[in-house]
């Protein structure tokens, strides 16, 4: 006996197939909720031509929290883009999340605890296109947030604990000058900005890696950098700035203008980097 499928059931199936959200996307511009993290809807050209790069709309507890341009060859982020929000405490994760859709595009569209995802899929290697927690263990490097957990309230703060948002950072730099710089930005954004758009990125090294069992697993970047665009209550730019730091025990942050950061980044590519923010965050 053949049972006819009710028309509403077919429609429901079609809608589910169409509306299932994705973490890994072809273009940020295709996901309006993801575009919210870029000032005036402008996605930087910086990093777009990186080989084997992918775009992540970072999804946690059924909504997006920030965007990441991710280098699957070096297994570190090119940058993460986010909007600052004052922290409300809590949300410091002991778990480290991974991106299921970097393992299999048909898997769920939300970051998952890497430990349990591995337990649930014992025959599948999760780390072909992304870093894993075990890569960082006993490496001598911190899991350094690009988008810092301290610049968010729960649950966005929890969402920053994805390994697609961290890079190997020198502990002295990460826990010293860079952490101080992030705290200074918190004070600046809280006191002077109605809204602050932020980009934080890393510049991969030519040949420095975390190596596990003879395999080059995660590139150790030479530099980390950030840039911000600060708006007033009317959505007009009122302040901007940037900074860079060598990923070494030098433990020093150099503060720069957006123009100076552009000139700095241009040293590492033959492709014009363009503007990081629309009109270089000028009124």
N, C-alpha and C positions, 0 to 999 in steps of 0.2 A: 504494500500500500504506500502510495506517495502522498506525503503531506505537503500541501501548498504553504508557501511562506507568506505570512501576512505582509501587506505593503508597508505598514508602519515599521515592521521589523527590518525590512530591507533598507528603508530610509534611515533608520537608526544606525544600522551597520555602516552605511555610506558616510553618514555624518561623523561617526567615530573615527573612520579611516581618515577623513579630511581634517578633523579638528584635533587629532592627537598631536600635542606639542612636541617639539624637538629641541634637544640641547645642541646638537651638532647641525649647523645650518650652512647653506652655500653662501648666503649674504646676510649680514646683520640687517640690511635694509628691508629684508623680507619679513622681519619679525618686529612689529611696532613696539611691543613691550620691551624688546631688547634695545631698540633705538633710543629709548628714554635716557640711557646712560651716556649718550654723546651729545654735547652741547649743540643746540640748534639742529640736531639731526645730521651732523657732519661726522662721518667715520674717517679717521686719519688714513692717509695713503701709506704712512709709515708701516713697514712690515708686510704689506699686502702681497708683495712679490716673493716673500720668503718661501723657499722650496718646502713642500709638504706641510704647509700651514693650514690650519682649520679654524673655524669660527665657532665659539661656544657661547650660547646664551645660558648662563649658569642658573640652573633650576633646582630649587630646594623647597620642600613642603608645598609643592604644587604652585609655585610662582617663581618668576625670574628675580634675580637680585643684582647681577652685574654681568658684564660681557668680557670675554677673554679671546684674544687672538693667540692661538696656541701652535707652537712649533713641534710637530710630532716627530721630527727627525732628531732634534736635540732634547726633546722631552722636557721643555721648559716653555713658559709663556713668553710671547713677544711683548704683550702688555695686557693689563686688565683695565677696564674703564668702569667707573662707578660714580655715584653721587654720595657725597658725605652726609652722614646723619649722626647726631650725638649718640654715644653709647648709653644704654640703659643698664649696663652691668650684665653679668651672666653670659651664657653663650660660648664660653671657651670649651671647645670640643676636645675630648680625648681620642675621638675617632678621626681618621683621615679618609676623605672621600675620593672616589675615582669616577671617571665618566664612562658609564656603560656603553654609550653609543660610539666611543672610540675603540671598543672591542668588537661590537657587532651593531650595525646600524639599526637592526630590528629590535634591539633591547630597549628597556624602559628609558623614558625621557626625563630622568632626574638623577642627580649625583647620588651614589650609593657608598656605604661603608665598604672600603676595599677588602677588609678582612672577611666580612660575611658574603660579599659578592664572590670572592674566591672560594669560600666554603661551599656555596651553592652551585658553583660551576668548577669542580675540581679538575676537569679535563681540559679547561680552557685557560690559556695564558693571557692574563689581563694587561701585561706591560709591553706589548709590541709597539704601541703608539703613544704611551704615556708612562710617566714615572709611577712607581709603587712605593708604599711605605718602607718596605724592606730595602729599597735602594738607599735610603737616607740613614738607616740604622748603622751605627758604628762607622760612619763615613767621615766624621770630623766636621761636618757642615750642618748648619741649622736648616730646618724647613722654613725658609724665609718667605713670609707673605709678601706678595706684591700689593694687592688690595688688602690693607691691614684690617684685622678684626676689630681694632680699637676705633675705627672710623664708621662703625655701624651699631645699630641696635639689633636685638634678637628679632626675627630669625636670620636676618641678613648676616649678622655676625657669625652664626654657625656656618653659613654657606661659604665663608671665606676659607674654611678648612678643607678645601679640595686641593689635591696635589696638582691640579692643572693651574692653580693660582700661586704656587710656591716655586722657588728656585733654590739651589744650594747657595747659602750665604755664609760668609765667614762669621763665626759666632761673635767675635769682638765687634765687628762692624754692625751686625744685625741687632745685637743687644746693647750697643753703645750709641754711636753717632746717628745711625739711621733711626733707631727708636726715639731718640731725642728729637730728631727732625719731624717724625710723625706726630709726636706730642705737640710740637710747636705749631704744626699745621692744624691740629685739633683746636688749639686756642685761637688761631687766626680765623678759621672757618666759623667757629662759634661766635666770635665777636664782630666780624666784619662782613660776613656773607649771609644773604638770605638763602642762597643755594650755591654749592661748589661742585663743579665737575672736575674729576680727577682722572689722570692716566698715570699708571705706574708700570714700568717695563724693565727689561733686562737685555743686555747685549752679550750674546754668546761668545765664548772664547774660541780660539782657533783649534786648540787641541788639549783642553783640560777637562777631564771627565771624572765622575764617580764611576769606578770600575768594580763590578761584581763578578766573581768567578771568571775573570779574564775577559768580560764583555763590557764595552763602554755603554753605560746605562743612561746617565744624566749629565748633560753638559754643565760645567761650572762657569757661570757668566763672569766676564771681566768687569762689568759695571752694572749697577742698577740706577734707575733714573725715575723722576716723576715730574708731572706738570699739572697745573691747576688753572681753572678759570672761575672766578668768583663773581656772582651776580647780586644785584640789589633786589629790593622788593618788587620792582617793576620789570625784572628780568634783564636788566642792562648790566653789561660787564663793568665792574668797578676795580678789580684787581686781578693780577695774574702772576705766575712765577713758576720756577722750576728748580730742580736740583739734580746733581749726579754724585755718585760715590763709587770709588774703586772697591771691588769685592775682595778686599785684603785686610790685613791687620793695620793698615794705615789709619783706618777708623776716622775718616774725614769726609764730611759732606760739603760739596761746593754748591752754593746757591747761585742760580742763574736766572736771567730773563728767558722768556719763551724764544726770543730771537737767538740768544746765546745757546740755548739747548738745541735749537735747530741746527746751528753751525756745528755744535759738538756731534750730534747724531750723523750729520752729513759726512763726517770723516769715515764712517763705517759702511758706506754704500755709494754706488755709482748712480743710483736712482734718486732723482730729486725727492726730498722727503715731504714737501708740501706743508700745509698748515696742520698742526695738531688740533687746533680749535678754529671754528669759523672766524674769519677776519682776525686771526691771531688774538682772539678775545679782546678786541678793541670795540669801544662803543660805536 
